Each structure stands twice: as structure tokens, then as C-alpha cells.
Amino acid sequence: IPLSSGMILLTWQKIAPTALLYQISPSLNMEILIMLAILSTMVGGWGGLNQTQMRKVLAYSSIAHMGWTVIIAMINPNLMILSLMIYIMTTLALFMTLNLSSTTKIKSISNLWNKSTPMTMIVFLTLLSLGGLPPLTGFMPKWLILQELIINNNPTMAIVMALSALLSLFFYMRIIYVSSLTMFPTNNNLKLHWFFTQMKTTNLIPILATISSMLLPLSPILITMT
């Protein structure tokens, strides 16, 4: 499917089920939520390890993220909404950048260095933010969710969720490693090509990239809101 359709599937279509979970959160069964969360994070983590298509990687990442959203639905519904909002903004930034550069495979990201270095850096930062690497924005919801699980006497579940997050972080780091450190030497002939006028909009990419990577210092304010 096109990148724009994948962006809608991974962002917009999560709002309705999350809103339903928010409304029925007091009547949810914690045991079922734990089972769904573990299953989602494990399937999303293991499934994305050997993928070469960026759309498949982001699809498995979406599955893993839903595990983090589900596990906190009963304990703190407001934190669930915050986690979804940060995920949507990070995914939008990543999909818009990939769509702007027409990048669909991991191998294509290595050629993006010659076309636009800032765009490549945005892709790397948003990938690391999706993986929950501090001090990026994506670390904040995972940190708050783990904190809530420990406060509510679920330290074992917090450990399992933290370990499952390492799977997602691993295949994000693998993408960055393959795209940058294993790049075949070139003479940068791509920079000599004629640049046509870019018809795709880029206004939202810097804003979303900034939000998805530099929001962690605002976490005390967001904690009081949740």
C-alpha cells in the first residue's frame, strides 16, 4: 500500500479503539489486559526483526505499541491517551519524511544521505524515539507506564514490558546501523542531479520532528496532567 495509506492505518484508525478503551476502562479485566499486552509486545518485537520493508517494520512497531497502550488502560486511562498522542505524532513525522523522499526499504535510507542529510537525521531520531531511547520523547510514555505498573504492585509486568521494548529498539538500531555504518562508499554523484521543484508539503515535518524528539523536559508538566 502507499505510504500515505499506511500512515492513516497506523495513526487515525487507532483513535476509535483507544477511545472505546478509555470509556470502558473502569470495567476492564486486568488479567486479560496483561495477556494482550504481552502478546502484542512480543509479536511486534519478534516480527519486526528480519524485515527489510519500512512499512512492515512500522506495522510491527504499531502492534508492539498497542501493547503499551493496553497495559495501562485500566490503571491510568489519561496516560494511555498521552502515549497514543506521542506515538501518533512520532509516526506522522516518520511517515511524512519517508513519503517526501519516497523511501520504502531500509536499503533506500542509505542513499538518503546524499539527497538530504537533515531528512536522514529526522528519520533516525524518530526511529529511536519510537524505540523509547532516552532522552527522546518516546522514552517518556514508556517510563511513566513502567512507573505506574510498579506503583500498582506489578513489578514483574514492568520488567517483562521493559525487556520486550528492547526487541523493538534492537531492530530500530539495526536499521540505523545498516543505513549508515554499512553504507557502500560512493562519489556523491546524486548531488549533481538536477533537483526538481518539490510538490509535497514539508511544513509539518520540522514541527512533528521537534515534538517527537525534544518533549522529554516537559514530562513533569505532563505528569501533573495525567
C-alpha positions, 0 to 999 in steps of 0.5 A: 500500500502507499505510504500515505495509506499506511500512515492513516492505518497506523495513526487515525484508525487507532483513535476509535479503539483507544477511545472505546478503551478509555470509556470502558476502562473502569470495567476492564479485566486486568488479567486479560489486559496483561495477556494482550499486552504481552502478546502484542509486545512480543509479536511486534518485537519478534516480527519486526526483526528480519524485515527489510520493508519500512512499512512492515517494520512500522506495522510491527512497531504499531502492534508492539505499541498497542501493547503499551497502550493496553497495559495501562488502560485500566490503571491510568486511562489519561496516560494511555491517551498521552502515549497514543498522542506521542506515538501518533505524532512520532509516526506522522513525522516518520511517515511524512519524511519517508513519503517526501523522499519516497523511501520504502526499504531500509536499503533506500535510507542509505542513499538518503544521505546524499539527497538530504542529510537533515531528512536522514537525521529526522528519520533516525531520531524518530526511529529511536524515539519510537524505540523509547531511547532516552532522552527522546520523547518516546522514552517518556510514555514508556517510563511513566507506564513502567512507573505506574505498573510498579506503583500498582504492585506489578513489578514483574509486568514492568520488567517483562514490558521493559525487556520486550521494548528492547526487541523493538529498539534492537531492530530500530538500531539495526536499521540505523546501523545498516543505513549508515555504518554499512553504507557502500562508499560512493562519489556523491554523484546524486548531488549533481542531479538536477533537483526538481521543484518539490510538490509535497508539503514539508511544513509539518515535518520540522514541527512533528520532528521537534515534538517527537524528539525534544518533549522529554523536559516537559514530562513533569508538566505532563505528569501533573496532567495525567 
